[in-house]
Amino acid sequence: MSQWAAVKARRLLAALVRIGWSIKRESGSHRTLSRPDWPDVVFAFHDNEEIGPRMLARIAKRTGLTPEDL
């Protein structure tokens, strides 16, 4: 079983901001997030969209997110 549980995109974005990511620019539902010493990440989800465990694991790999951050 995965260590990740499904979560709403709004909650995931809030967690990313808490760990140091900031919104660099926004165009519709596409947000470019930046953090010093990390490559930029495109966050392309609507706020109420459910993000599953597999996608969360992929996002975590690129952002340094842990299950405890949610």
Helices and strands as residue ranges (DSSP letters): E 7-8, H 9-18, E 22-27, E 30-35, E 38-44, E 50-51, H 53-63, G 67-69
